[in-house]
Amino acid sequence: MSKKSELAACLLLVTLVVSPAHAQQAQTGEAASATSEATKTYPEEALRWLRAGKRFYEGGTRLVPKDHQQAKSAFEKAAEYNHPEALYYLGNLYQNGEDVPHDSEQPAT
């Protein structure tokens, strides 16, 4: 299975498993306890990449500016572990074309 096919399968799984309400909470950071429960089975490295990606995605501080290119890179590394939240954010970056080329096919294929 190609890397692109694996990503597509993971994104489909995330879409089916993560409810829209949970996805919205995860995006706003309100689901921290639920997210920590859901991510306990993932390696620490995947969690570090996910946290780094979220910092760059949200950004807006003096220490960590908003940088969707850096966020994309971090989410891709977390997605290598099939982390559903990383896949969700990565799909959003492509779907919305946020500082990455808009590609409605990338998240789906």
N, C-alpha and C positions, 0 to 999 in steps of 0.2 A: 504494500500500500504506500503510495507516495505521501510525502509530507503534507502536500496541499489537501489530499483526500483525508488524511488523519485529522487535520485542522477542521475540515468541513464536518466530519463526523462528530468531532468534539463540540463544535458550535451547535450542531443540531441537537446533541444531547443536552447541552446547557439550555438551549431554548425550551426543550421539553421538560427539563427537571426544575429549572429555576423559574419560579412564578414571576410575573411582571411586578408584583408588589415587592417581592424579595429583591429583585434586581434593582428597583428604584431605591430601596433602603440601602442596599450595598453601595450604590452609586453615591448616596449622600452620607454614608458612613454610619447610619443609624442601626445597622444590623451587625455591629461589631461582635456581640456575644454569639449570635447565630452563625456568623462567618467563622469565628474561631472554632466553634464546634464542628462545622463542616470541613474545616481545613486541617484538623488534627492528624489526618492520615497522610498529609503531604510532607515531603522532606523540608527541612528548615531552609534549604537553599531556594526552593520554590516560593516559600513565604517571604523570604528576604527580597526576591525579585518582584513579587507582587506588591509589597509595601513600597519599594523604590518606585515602581511604575505609578502607583497611586499618588505618591508625593509629586512626581513630575506632571502627572495628568491634572491634578488639582492645582498645584503650584501656587504662585501668587505671593510668596514670601521672599524676604531678602535672601535667605539662605538657599531656598529651592525655588527658582523661577518656573513658571509654567513652560513646559517643553514637551510637546507631544511626540517629537522624534525620539527623545530619550525614554519617554513613557512607553512608546511602541517597542523599543528595543528590550526594555525590562519585561514588559508583558509577554513578548515572544519567548524570552528565556523561561518565564514561569509557565507558559503554555506548553513548553517541552515536557513538563511533568503532567500535562493535561489538567491543570488547575482550572476549574470552571469559572472562577471570578476573573482570572487573567484572560481567559478566552472571551468572556463577556466584554471586558474593556477593550480588548484588541478588536473585536467585531465592531464596537461602537466607533472606534477611531476610523476604521475603514468605511463604515456606513455613513458617518457624518463628514468624512473627508477632513478631519481636524489635523491640519499640518502634515497630513499624509495624502497621497493621491486618492481622491474619492473612487472607491471601487465597490460597487454593490455586489459584485460577484465574488470578491475575495473572501468575505465572511461566509459565504454560502458554498463555495467550492473548494 
